[in-house]
């Protein structure tokens, strides 16, 4: 009686649920969740189910190289030097053969003012095209003018390295072929304090993202920047939770864009060989009501338990194609044999204590 009372009064030192405890009510019509075994016969269909925790992929734009020369935009500043070696010139003097016209700001409608020829539309032109255009207009008043034109980029011809860089700031675009890796280099590189960094480009009210590892590994991802782009580097905040008889119980950040079920287990050092039930690795996921389907293209209930059997080759191969979503709970259930051993071990400890007391 002492043994029975002692066992009932104690909480068993078991760190994970047994699989049957979690899914025992799966066939109950009133159950709030459904259980879906992962196999090669359904993994392709499961991949088409609505994404949870994020959009399902990062959206990046394609590389579209432009000409080397830049184009003039509203807000740029233009410095002009006009040369005229004619006597009695309208612009120059007998002492100086040129006149400098510095700091001319391109107006919002793309115009600049040049003496004697009035307004000149330069927006959208390359510096060389604008220079020739001004020379042509000056020939009305100057027989053989020569124009030197320099452009200092304004906001529309610059990009902002907002944060996540060692030297954030505003950077003028030297040409129309300036890549994001060039900007990262100019901004002093990415801050070493960021774990699993993600690059975000904000353009025309839209956001584009890519992980830094992917950006560095894929030459085609080294996209060309445009004036007005804002670049932010921040940590990838996606994570899943590992509980139960896994190698470690923790919040696990995503180390790449997509992580399959086997990779997720690898990130937590697998399952505990002494406690875990290899037939009962479960992935718990919440869906929104709008995601529910009755034709197999989505879940039938908002809570779904995906089951992986590590002793089955079919389930193992399928698990390599089944992606864990941000916010998922990855649980390794405990073997029922382990639970029985735990009880017997506890009973043995209590009996040992009882015997010691009787001997005293």
Secondary structure, DSSP 4 states (H G I P E B T S, - for coil): -HHHHHHHHS-----S-BHHHHHTTTT-TT-SEEEEE--TTTHHHHTTSPP-SS-SS---PPP----SS-B--TT-EEEEEEE--STT-SS--SS-SEEEEEEEEPPTTSEEEETTTEEEE-TTSBHHHHHHHHHHHHTTT-TT-EEEEEEE--GGGEEEEEESBTT-EEEE-SSTT-BHHHHHHHTT-B-TT-SSEEEEEEETTEEEEEEHHHHHH-GGG-PBP-TT-EEEEEE---EEEEEESBS--EEEE-SSS-EEHHHHHHHTTSB-TTTEEEEEEEEEEE--GGG--SSSSS-SSSEEEEEE-TT-HHHHHHHTTPEEPTT-EEEEEEPHHHHHHHHHHHHHHHHHHHHHHHH-
